[in-house]
Structure formats: structure tokens, C-alpha cells
């Protein structure tokens, strides 16, 4: 009988301690936003500098026989893809 009373008292205390406490709701933080109108204008800042450009890949083309080249199908420095006819 004593154990039952202790059990009921302990479970009542546990249930009472787990209840949500009523607190004041937190207000949302105030965020200030600056708004500016959209303006379409030319870019005024120009930067000039020297640079050296290198290709991603480079291949040396050497003929198996010596003969004059009659026709070029691509320009020097042009972008080519695998399997494309070059000369």
C-alpha cells in the first residue's frame, strides 16, 4: 500500500514537472531593409591589363607523307572537336 502511494505521488510529480510552462511569446526581431530603385545604365568602370592566354589542350599535327597542302578546313587557333577533318 505504501509503495502504491509513493508510485502515485512520484508519477504525479513527474507529470506536473513535464507540463509546459506558460511564457510570453517572443516577438519577431525587427529587421530594417533599405530599398533602392532599379537603374539601367552603362558600366562606367573599365579595367585594362596585359594577359597571356593559353589553350586548354594543344596537339601537334605532323603528316605521314610529305606533300603540298591544297586546302585548309580550319583557321589557325580555331576550336576543333575530336574526329573533325583538319586538312
Buried (B, 14 or more C-beta within 10 A) or exposed (E): EEEEEEEEEEEEEEEEEEEEEEEEEEEEEEEEEEEEEEEEEEEEEEEEEEEEEEEEEEEEEEEEEEEEEEEEEEEEEEEEEEEEEEE
